[in-house]
Amino acid sequence: MRKKQEAELLELKQSLRDKYESLKPINIIKRTFSQLTSSDDVKNSIVSEIAGITAGALSSKLLFGKSKIH
């Protein structure tokens, strides 16, 4: 009986550690970012935005030459 209680206590402590870790702000941010980037719509949107920014930068460079932005 005592060994069972000790095992349950250890399991409870580990569960509390896991919950504590999951509630840390950095872990919430990581989890949210991971969920966002796992969506195909979001991935496609990010790729489209990057392509648009790249095309805009290349167009600007071709039209106006060397950028003077520091």
SENUBA-593041 format. One record per residue: residue in one letter; x, y negated, z negated of N, C-alpha, C, O, CB in turn. Coordinates in steps of 0.2 Angstrom, whole numbers. Glycine has a CB too. Example, Ala and Ser with C-alpha at 12.3 -4.5 7.8 and 13.67 -1.06 7.14 Angstrom:
BEGIN
  aa   n_c1   n_c2   n_c3  ca_c1  ca_c2  ca_c3   c_c1   c_c2   c_c3   o_c1   o_c2   o_c3  cb_c1  cb_c2  cb_c3
   A     66     28    -39     62     22    -39     66     16    -39     71     17    -42     57     22    -45
   S     64     11    -35     68      5    -36     64      0    -39     67     -6    -40     70      3    -29
% end
This chain:
BEGIN
  aa   n_c1   n_c2   n_c3  ca_c1  ca_c2  ca_c3   c_c1   c_c2   c_c3   o_c1   o_c2   o_c3  cb_c1  cb_c2  cb_c3
   M      4      6      0      0      0      0      4     -6      0      3    -11      4     -5      0     -6
   R     10     -6     -4     14    -12     -4     18    -13      2     18    -19      4     19    -11    -10
   K     20     -8      6     23     -9     12     18    -12     17     20    -16     21     26     -2     15
   K     12    -10     17      7    -13     21      6    -20     20      6    -24     25      0     -9     21
   Q      6    -22     14      5    -29     12     11    -33     15     11    -39     17      4    -30      5
   E     17    -30     14     23    -34     16     23    -35     23     25    -40     26     29    -30     13
   A     21    -30     27     21    -30     34     16    -35     36     17    -39     41     19    -23     37
   E     10    -35     33      5    -40     35      7    -47     33      6    -52     37     -1    -39     31
   L     11    -48     28     14    -55     26     19    -57     31     19    -63     33     17    -54     19
   L     23    -52     33     28    -54     39     25    -56     45     27    -61     49     33    -48     40
   E     19    -52     47     16    -54     53     12    -61     52     12    -65     57     10    -48     54
   L     10    -62     47      6    -69     45     12    -74     46     10    -80     49      3    -69     39
   K     17    -73     43     23    -79     43     25    -80     50     26    -85     53     29    -76     39
   Q     26    -74     54     28    -75     61     22    -79     65     24    -83     70     29    -68     64
   S     16    -77     64     11    -80     67     11    -88     66      9    -92     70      4    -77     65
   L     12    -90     60     12    -97     58     18   -100     61     17   -106     63     13    -97     50
   R     24    -97     61     29   -100     65     28   -101     72     30   -106     75     36    -95     64
   D     25    -96     75     23    -97     82     18   -103     83     19   -107     88     19    -90     85
   K     13   -103     79      8   -109     80     12   -116     79     11   -120     82      3   -108     74
   Y     16   -116     74     20   -122     72     24   -124     79     24   -130     80     25   -121     66
   E     28   -119     82     32   -121     88     27   -123     93     29   -127     97     35   -114     90
   S     21   -120     94     17   -122    100     14   -129     99     12   -132    104     11   -117    100
   L     14   -131     93     11   -138     92     16   -143     92     14   -149     91      7   -138     85
   K     22   -142     93     28   -147     93     26   -151    100     25   -148    105     35   -144     93
   P     27   -157    100     25   -162    106     29   -159    112     26   -159    117     27   -169    104
   I     35   -158    111     39   -156    117     36   -149    120     36   -148    126     47   -155    116
   N     34   -145    116     31   -138    119     24   -140    122     22   -136    126     31   -133    113
   I     21   -144    119     14   -146    122     15   -149    129     12   -147    134     10   -151    118
   I     20   -153    129     22   -157    136     24   -151    141     22   -151    147     27   -162    135
   K     29   -147    139     31   -141    143     25   -137    146     25   -135    152     36   -137    140
   R     21   -135    141     15   -131    143     10   -134    148      8   -131    153     11   -129    136
   T      9   -141    146      5   -145    151      8   -145    158      4   -144    163      3   -152    148
   F     14   -147    158     18   -147    165     18   -141    168     16   -140    174     25   -150    164
   S     19   -135    165     19   -129    168     12   -127    170     11   -124    176     21   -123    162
   Q      6   -129    167      0   -127    169     -2   -132    175     -5   -129    180     -5   -129    164
   L      0   -138    175     -1   -142    181      3   -140    187      0   -140    193      1   -149    179
   T      9   -138    186     13   -136    192     11   -129    195     13   -127    200     20   -136    191
   S      7   -125    191      5   -118    193     -1   -119    198     -2   -114    201      4   -114    187
   S     -4   -124    198    -10   -125    203     -7   -126    210     -3   -131    211    -14   -131    200
   D    -10   -123    215     -8   -124    222    -10   -131    224     -6   -133    228    -12   -118    226
   D    -16   -133    222    -17   -140    224    -12   -145    222    -10   -150    226    -24   -142    221
   V    -10   -145    216     -5   -149    213      1   -148    217      5   -153    218     -4   -148    205
   K      4   -142    218     10   -141    221     10   -144    228     14   -148    230     11   -134    222
   N      4   -143    232      3   -146    238      3   -154    238      6   -157    242     -3   -144    242
   S      0   -157    233      0   -164    232      7   -167    231      9   -172    234     -5   -166    227
   I     11   -163    227     18   -165    225     22   -165    231     26   -170    233     21   -161    219
   V     21   -160    235     25   -159    241     23   -165    246     28   -168    249     24   -152    244
   S     17   -166    247     15   -171    251     17   -178    249     20   -182    253      7   -172    252
   E     17   -179    243     20   -186    240     27   -187    241     30   -192    243     18   -186    233
   I     31   -181    240     38   -181    241     40   -182    249     44   -186    250     41   -175    239
   A     36   -179    253     37   -180    260     35   -187    262     39   -190    266     32   -175    264
   G     30   -190    259     28   -197    261     33   -202    259     35   -206    262     22   -199    258
   I     36   -201    253     41   -205    250     47   -205    254     51   -210    256     43   -204    243
   T     49   -199    256     55   -198    260     54   -201    267     59   -204    270     57   -190    261
   A     49   -200    270     47   -203    277     48   -210    276     50   -213    281     41   -200    280
   G     45   -213    271     45   -220    270     52   -223    269     54   -228    272     41   -222    264
   A     56   -219    266     63   -222    264     67   -221    271     71   -226    273     66   -217    259
   L     66   -216    275     70   -215    281     67   -220    286     72   -223    290     68   -208    284
   S     61   -221    286     58   -227    291     61   -233    289     63   -237    294     51   -227    291
   S     61   -235    283     64   -241    281     71   -242    283     74   -247    285     63   -242    273
   K     75   -237    281     82   -237    283     83   -237    290     88   -241    292     85   -230    280
   L     79   -234    295     80   -235    302     78   -242    304     81   -244    309     76   -229    305
   L     73   -244    301     70   -251    304     75   -257    301     76   -262    305     63   -252    302
   F     77   -256    295     80   -262    292     87   -261    290     90   -265    287     76   -264    285
   G     90   -255    292     97   -254    290     98   -252    283     94   -250    280    101   -260    292
   K    104   -254    281    106   -252    274    102   -256    269    101   -262    270    114   -254    273
   S    100   -252    264     96   -255    259    100   -260    254    106   -258    252     92   -250    255
   K     97   -265    252    101   -269    247     98   -269    240     99   -273    236    100   -277    249
   I     94   -264    239     91   -263    232     96   -259    228     99   -254    230     84   -258    233
   H     97   -261    222    102   -258    218     99   -255    212    102   -252    208    107   -264    215
% end
